[in-house]
Amino acid sequence: MEHLPKPGNRKADHHGKSTKLYDPEFESPLLRGIEESRPWNLSAEIAKRLQPTDRLLDVGCGTAVKILPLAGKVQEIVGLEPSAPMRGRAQEHIGQQSLENVSIVEGTAEHLPFDDESFDVVTSMLAPDDINEIYRVLKPGGYAVIEKLGERDKADLKVFFGSDEQGPRGQLCDLEEGKRLALYKEEYERPFSEVLVQEGTWQTYYSHEGLVLLLNNTSDVRNFNIDQDLPALEDAETALSTPNGIAIRQHRILVIARK
Ligand SMILES: C[S@@+](CC[C@H](N)C(=O)[O-])C[C@H]1O[C@@H](n2cnc3c(N)ncnc32)[C@H](O)[C@@H]1O
Protein backbone atom coordinates (compact mmCIF):
# COMPACT_ATOMS: atom_id res chain seq x y z
CA MET A 1 0.00 0.00 0.00
CA GLU A 2 0.92 3.61 -0.24
CA HIS A 3 3.84 4.88 1.76
CA LEU A 4 2.97 8.40 2.79
CA PRO A 5 5.69 10.90 3.54
CA LYS A 6 5.55 12.65 6.90
CA PRO A 7 3.08 15.55 6.62
CA GLY A 8 4.89 18.75 5.77
CA ASN A 9 7.87 16.84 4.37
CA ARG A 10 6.32 15.94 1.05
CA LYS A 11 8.25 17.42 -1.80
CA ALA A 12 6.38 18.44 -4.91
CA ASP A 13 4.65 15.35 -6.21
CA HIS A 14 4.68 14.48 -9.84
CA HIS A 15 2.17 13.05 -12.19
CA GLY A 16 4.53 10.71 -14.04
CA LYS A 17 6.19 12.14 -17.17
CA SER A 18 6.68 15.42 -15.40
CA THR A 19 8.26 17.60 -18.05
CA LYS A 20 6.61 15.95 -21.01
CA LEU A 21 7.29 17.74 -24.26
CA TYR A 22 4.39 19.66 -25.69
CA ASP A 23 2.59 17.75 -28.44
CA PRO A 24 -0.21 19.42 -30.43
CA GLU A 25 -2.29 16.26 -29.82
CA PHE A 26 -2.42 17.36 -26.19
CA GLU A 27 -4.89 20.09 -27.14
CA SER A 28 -7.26 17.82 -29.08
CA PRO A 29 -10.84 17.99 -27.77
CA LEU A 30 -11.03 14.22 -28.39
CA LEU A 31 -8.45 13.71 -25.63
CA ARG A 32 -10.76 15.54 -23.14
CA GLY A 33 -13.87 13.52 -24.08
CA ILE A 34 -17.40 14.75 -23.44
CA GLU A 35 -17.88 15.58 -19.79
CA GLU A 36 -20.84 15.44 -17.46
CA SER A 37 -20.92 18.49 -15.21
CA ARG A 38 -18.06 18.70 -12.74
CA PRO A 39 -18.57 18.98 -8.97
CA TRP A 40 -16.94 22.43 -9.02
CA ASN A 41 -15.97 25.07 -11.53
CA LEU A 42 -12.25 25.54 -10.95
CA SER A 43 -12.01 28.84 -12.79
CA ALA A 44 -14.91 30.24 -10.75
CA GLU A 45 -13.34 28.99 -7.50
CA ILE A 46 -10.16 30.90 -8.32
CA ALA A 47 -12.02 33.98 -9.61
CA LYS A 48 -14.00 34.24 -6.35
CA ARG A 49 -10.76 34.84 -4.49
CA LEU A 50 -9.28 37.45 -6.81
CA GLN A 51 -9.12 41.23 -6.42
CA PRO A 52 -8.31 43.64 -9.29
CA THR A 53 -4.99 44.58 -7.63
CA ASP A 54 -3.86 40.97 -7.15
CA ARG A 55 -0.82 39.12 -8.46
CA LEU A 56 -1.59 35.48 -9.29
CA LEU A 57 1.00 32.73 -9.72
CA ASP A 58 0.08 29.48 -11.50
CA VAL A 59 2.62 26.71 -10.84
CA GLY A 60 3.01 24.22 -13.72
CA CYS A 61 0.86 26.30 -16.05
CA GLY A 62 1.41 24.09 -19.12
CA THR A 63 -0.02 25.82 -22.18
CA ALA A 64 -1.62 28.50 -19.91
CA VAL A 65 -5.16 27.88 -21.20
CA LYS A 66 -6.63 27.74 -17.70
CA ILE A 67 -5.18 31.04 -16.48
CA LEU A 68 -5.77 33.28 -19.50
CA PRO A 69 -9.53 33.71 -18.83
CA LEU A 70 -8.56 35.20 -15.44
CA ALA A 71 -6.32 37.93 -16.90
CA GLY A 72 -9.07 40.58 -16.86
CA LYS A 73 -9.69 40.04 -13.14
CA VAL A 74 -6.22 40.81 -11.76
CA GLN A 75 -3.28 43.14 -12.10
CA GLU A 76 -0.82 40.44 -13.10
CA ILE A 77 -0.57 36.70 -13.76
CA VAL A 78 2.68 34.77 -13.78
CA GLY A 79 2.69 31.22 -15.16
CA LEU A 80 5.61 29.04 -14.03
CA GLU A 81 6.54 26.13 -16.27
CA PRO A 82 9.71 24.00 -16.59
CA SER A 83 9.05 22.64 -20.08
CA ALA A 84 10.29 24.91 -22.89
CA PRO A 85 7.81 23.64 -25.52
CA MET A 86 4.93 24.16 -23.08
CA ARG A 87 6.19 27.69 -22.36
CA GLY A 88 6.40 28.34 -26.10
CA ARG A 89 2.80 27.27 -26.61
CA ALA A 90 1.70 29.36 -23.61
CA GLN A 91 3.40 32.42 -25.15
CA GLU A 92 1.55 31.78 -28.41
CA HIS A 93 -1.77 31.73 -26.55
CA ILE A 94 -0.90 34.97 -24.75
CA GLY A 95 0.08 36.60 -28.07
CA GLN A 96 -3.14 35.48 -29.77
CA GLN A 97 -5.15 37.26 -27.07
CA SER A 98 -2.80 40.30 -26.87
CA LEU A 99 -2.62 40.00 -23.08
CA GLU A 100 -0.08 42.34 -21.52
CA ASN A 101 -0.42 41.36 -17.87
CA VAL A 102 0.43 37.65 -18.27
CA SER A 103 4.02 36.40 -18.33
CA ILE A 104 5.53 32.92 -18.41
CA VAL A 105 8.61 32.13 -16.34
CA GLU A 106 10.88 29.08 -16.36
CA GLY A 107 11.12 27.21 -13.07
CA THR A 108 9.86 24.39 -10.90
CA ALA A 109 7.45 24.03 -8.00
CA GLU A 110 10.28 22.98 -5.66
CA HIS A 111 12.19 26.28 -6.08
CA LEU A 112 9.79 29.08 -6.89
CA PRO A 113 11.98 31.88 -8.30
CA PHE A 114 10.08 34.61 -6.44
CA ASP A 115 10.39 36.68 -3.27
CA ASP A 116 8.62 35.78 -0.05
CA GLU A 117 5.07 37.14 0.21
CA SER A 118 4.95 38.33 -3.39
CA PHE A 119 1.62 36.80 -4.58
CA ASP A 120 -2.00 37.15 -3.46
CA VAL A 121 -3.14 33.85 -4.98
CA VAL A 122 -1.15 30.76 -6.01
CA THR A 123 -2.74 28.02 -8.10
CA SER A 124 -1.52 24.57 -9.11
CA MET A 125 -3.76 22.56 -11.40
CA LEU A 126 -2.83 18.91 -11.97
CA ALA A 127 0.80 19.93 -11.54
CA PRO A 128 3.37 19.40 -8.77
CA ASP A 129 2.83 21.51 -5.66
CA ASP A 130 5.38 22.17 -2.92
CA ILE A 131 3.42 23.40 0.06
CA ASN A 132 6.39 25.10 1.75
CA GLU A 133 7.21 27.09 -1.36
CA ILE A 134 3.58 28.05 -1.97
CA TYR A 135 3.25 29.24 1.63
CA ARG A 136 6.49 31.23 1.37
CA VAL A 137 5.53 33.23 -1.73
CA LEU A 138 1.96 33.93 -0.59
CA LYS A 139 1.17 37.21 1.13
CA PRO A 140 -0.54 36.96 4.53
CA GLY A 141 -4.26 36.40 3.87
CA GLY A 142 -3.47 35.06 0.37
CA TYR A 143 -5.08 31.93 -1.08
CA ALA A 144 -3.70 28.68 -2.50
CA VAL A 145 -6.07 26.88 -4.89
CA ILE A 146 -4.81 23.40 -5.73
CA GLU A 147 -6.46 20.75 -7.87
CA LYS A 148 -5.05 17.21 -7.76
CA LEU A 149 -5.92 13.86 -9.27
CA GLY A 150 -7.66 11.52 -6.85
CA GLU A 151 -6.51 7.91 -6.54
CA ARG A 152 -9.70 6.59 -8.17
CA ASP A 153 -9.23 8.78 -11.26
CA LYS A 154 -10.02 6.66 -14.36
CA ALA A 155 -9.54 3.53 -12.20
CA ASP A 156 -12.27 1.73 -14.17
CA LEU A 157 -10.06 2.06 -17.27
CA LYS A 158 -6.63 1.63 -15.67
CA VAL A 159 -7.49 -1.72 -14.10
CA PHE A 160 -7.48 -3.35 -17.54
CA PHE A 161 -3.77 -2.68 -18.05
CA GLY A 162 -2.49 -4.90 -15.23
CA SER A 163 0.84 -4.59 -13.48
CA ASP A 164 4.53 -4.47 -14.33
CA GLU A 165 7.62 -4.86 -12.12
CA GLN A 166 6.77 -1.52 -10.45
CA GLY A 167 3.22 -2.53 -9.54
CA PRO A 168 -0.12 -1.53 -11.11
CA ARG A 169 0.51 0.34 -14.36
CA GLY A 170 -2.45 2.63 -13.73
CA GLN A 171 -1.28 5.90 -12.23
CA LEU A 172 -2.22 6.11 -8.50
CA CYS A 173 -3.81 2.62 -8.60
CA ASP A 174 -1.48 1.45 -5.82
CA LEU A 175 -2.91 4.01 -3.38
CA GLU A 176 -5.46 3.19 -0.74
CA GLU A 177 -8.76 4.97 -1.27
CA GLY A 178 -9.08 8.19 0.71
CA LYS A 179 -5.37 8.47 1.60
CA ARG A 180 -4.62 11.25 -0.83
CA LEU A 181 -7.39 13.50 0.44
CA ALA A 182 -6.32 12.85 4.04
CA LEU A 183 -2.71 13.64 3.18
CA TYR A 184 -3.49 16.98 1.53
CA LYS A 185 -5.85 17.96 4.32
CA GLU A 186 -3.29 17.26 7.01
CA GLU A 187 -0.47 18.93 5.08
CA TYR A 188 -2.28 22.11 4.20
CA GLU A 189 -3.90 22.44 7.64
CA ARG A 190 -0.44 22.55 9.20
CA PRO A 191 0.72 25.98 8.04
CA PHE A 192 -2.48 27.50 6.59
CA SER A 193 -5.16 29.10 8.75
CA GLU A 194 -8.30 28.14 6.79
CA VAL A 195 -8.37 24.98 4.68
CA LEU A 196 -11.19 23.55 2.62
CA VAL A 197 -10.60 20.12 1.06
CA GLN A 198 -13.16 18.36 -1.08
CA GLU A 199 -13.25 15.58 -3.61
CA GLY A 200 -15.55 14.91 -6.50
CA THR A 201 -16.13 12.49 -9.34
CA TRP A 202 -17.83 12.82 -12.68
CA GLN A 203 -18.27 10.79 -15.82
CA THR A 204 -16.53 11.49 -19.12
CA TYR A 205 -17.36 9.81 -22.43
CA TYR A 206 -14.57 9.02 -24.89
CA SER A 207 -14.31 7.65 -28.39
CA HIS A 208 -11.71 4.96 -29.17
CA GLU A 209 -9.57 7.61 -30.88
CA GLY A 210 -9.88 9.93 -27.87
CA LEU A 211 -8.78 7.19 -25.48
CA VAL A 212 -5.73 6.39 -27.59
CA LEU A 213 -4.79 10.10 -27.58
CA LEU A 214 -5.32 10.24 -23.83
CA LEU A 215 -3.21 7.19 -23.10
CA ASN A 216 -0.47 8.25 -25.52
CA ASN A 217 -0.20 11.76 -24.10
CA THR A 218 -0.61 11.31 -20.35
CA SER A 219 0.86 9.19 -17.57
CA ASP A 220 -2.45 7.44 -16.88
CA VAL A 221 -1.05 4.01 -17.84
CA ARG A 222 2.71 3.54 -17.47
CA ASN A 223 4.48 2.79 -20.78
CA PHE A 224 1.23 2.58 -22.73
CA ASN A 225 1.96 1.10 -26.14
CA ILE A 226 -0.94 0.83 -28.55
CA ASP A 227 0.47 -2.24 -30.32
CA GLN A 228 0.98 -4.28 -27.14
CA ASP A 229 -1.96 -2.83 -25.22
CA LEU A 230 -4.64 -2.98 -27.90
CA PRO A 231 -6.29 -6.19 -26.54
CA ALA A 232 -6.54 -4.64 -23.05
CA LEU A 233 -7.89 -1.41 -24.50
CA GLU A 234 -10.50 -3.31 -26.49
CA ASP A 235 -11.58 -5.24 -23.38
CA ALA A 236 -11.91 -1.94 -21.49
CA GLU A 237 -13.90 -0.36 -24.29
CA THR A 238 -16.30 -3.32 -24.41
CA ALA A 239 -16.82 -3.29 -20.66
CA LEU A 240 -17.25 0.49 -20.39
CA SER A 241 -19.23 1.06 -23.57
CA THR A 242 -22.47 3.08 -23.26
CA PRO A 243 -24.74 4.72 -25.84
CA ASN A 244 -22.92 8.02 -25.06
CA GLY A 245 -19.43 6.62 -25.59
CA ILE A 246 -16.84 4.84 -23.44
CA ALA A 247 -17.72 5.94 -19.91
CA ILE A 248 -14.83 6.70 -17.56
CA ARG A 249 -15.05 8.25 -14.09
CA GLN A 250 -12.75 11.14 -13.18
CA HIS A 251 -11.75 11.79 -9.57
CA ARG A 252 -10.27 15.08 -8.37
CA ILE A 253 -9.34 16.69 -5.08
CA LEU A 254 -9.67 20.43 -4.55
CA VAL A 255 -7.73 22.22 -1.82
CA ILE A 256 -8.40 25.87 -1.02
CA ALA A 257 -6.20 27.24 1.74
CA ARG A 258 -5.80 30.72 3.19
CA LYS A 259 -2.50 31.88 4.69
C1 LIG B 1 -0.88 17.88 -16.43
S1 LIG B 1 -0.01 19.32 -16.88
C2 LIG B 1 -1.14 20.57 -16.28
C3 LIG B 1 -0.95 21.89 -16.97
C4 LIG B 1 -1.92 22.99 -16.52
N1 LIG B 1 -1.79 23.29 -15.12
C5 LIG B 1 -3.35 22.58 -16.82
O1 LIG B 1 -4.04 22.17 -15.89
O2 LIG B 1 -3.74 22.69 -17.99
C6 LIG B 1 1.30 19.38 -15.68
C7 LIG B 1 2.28 20.49 -15.94
O3 LIG B 1 3.22 20.55 -14.85
C8 LIG B 1 4.50 20.81 -15.39
N2 LIG B 1 5.53 20.35 -14.42
C9 LIG B 1 6.17 19.17 -14.40
N3 LIG B 1 7.05 19.13 -13.40
C10 LIG B 1 6.96 20.31 -12.75
C11 LIG B 1 7.62 20.88 -11.62
N4 LIG B 1 8.54 20.21 -10.94
N5 LIG B 1 7.28 22.13 -11.26
C12 LIG B 1 6.33 22.83 -11.93
N6 LIG B 1 5.69 22.33 -13.02
C13 LIG B 1 5.98 21.09 -13.41
C14 LIG B 1 4.51 20.03 -16.69
O4 LIG B 1 5.53 20.45 -17.56
C15 LIG B 1 3.10 20.28 -17.20
O5 LIG B 1 3.05 21.44 -17.99
The ligand as an SDF file (V2000), in Angstrom:
LIG
                    3D

 27 29  0  0  0  0  0  0  0  0999 V2000
   -0.8800   17.8800  -16.4260 C   0  0  0  0  0  0  0  0  0  0  0  0
   -0.0150   19.3200  -16.8820 S   0  0  0  0  0  0  0  0  0  0  0  0
   -1.1370   20.5740  -16.2780 C   0  0  0  0  0  0  0  0  0  0  0  0
   -0.9480   21.8880  -16.9710 C   0  0  0  0  0  0  0  0  0  0  0  0
   -1.9250   22.9910  -16.5160 C   0  0  0  0  0  0  0  0  0  0  0  0
   -1.7900   23.2940  -15.1150 N   0  0  0  0  0  0  0  0  0  0  0  0
   -3.3500   22.5840  -16.8160 C   0  0  0  0  0  0  0  0  0  0  0  0
   -4.0450   22.1660  -15.8890 O   0  0  0  0  0  0  0  0  0  0  0  0
   -3.7380   22.6850  -17.9920 O   0  0  0  0  0  0  0  0  0  0  0  0
    1.2990   19.3790  -15.6780 C   0  0  0  0  0  0  0  0  0  0  0  0
    2.2840   20.4930  -15.9420 C   0  0  0  0  0  0  0  0  0  0  0  0
    3.2210   20.5470  -14.8510 O   0  0  0  0  0  0  0  0  0  0  0  0
    4.4990   20.8090  -15.3920 C   0  0  0  0  0  0  0  0  0  0  0  0
    5.5280   20.3530  -14.4240 N   0  0  0  0  0  0  0  0  0  0  0  0
    6.1710   19.1720  -14.3960 C   0  0  0  0  0  0  0  0  0  0  0  0
    7.0530   19.1330  -13.3960 N   0  0  0  0  0  0  0  0  0  0  0  0
    6.9640   20.3080  -12.7500 C   0  0  0  0  0  0  0  0  0  0  0  0
    7.6160   20.8790  -11.6150 C   0  0  0  0  0  0  0  0  0  0  0  0
    8.5370   20.2070  -10.9390 N   0  0  0  0  0  0  0  0  0  0  0  0
    7.2830   22.1330  -11.2560 N   0  0  0  0  0  0  0  0  0  0  0  0
    6.3330   22.8250  -11.9260 C   0  0  0  0  0  0  0  0  0  0  0  0
    5.6920   22.3300  -13.0180 N   0  0  0  0  0  0  0  0  0  0  0  0
    5.9820   21.0920  -13.4130 C   0  0  0  0  0  0  0  0  0  0  0  0
    4.5100   20.0260  -16.6890 C   0  0  0  0  0  0  0  0  0  0  0  0
    5.5290   20.4450  -17.5600 O   0  0  0  0  0  0  0  0  0  0  0  0
    3.1020   20.2780  -17.2040 C   0  0  0  0  0  0  0  0  0  0  0  0
    3.0540   21.4380  -17.9930 O   0  0  0  0  0  0  0  0  0  0  0  0
  1  2  1  0
  2  3  1  0
  2 10  1  0
  3  4  1  0
  4  5  1  0
  5  6  1  0
  5  7  1  0
  7  8  2  0
  7  9  1  0
 10 11  1  0
 11 12  1  0
 11 26  1  0
 12 13  1  0
 13 14  1  0
 13 24  1  0
 14 15  1  0
 14 23  1  0
 15 16  2  0
 16 17  1  0
 17 18  1  0
 17 23  2  0
 18 19  1  0
 18 20  2  0
 20 21  1  0
 21 22  2  0
 22 23  1  0
 24 25  1  0
 24 26  1  0
 26 27  1  0
M  CHG  2   2   1   9  -1
M  END
$$$$
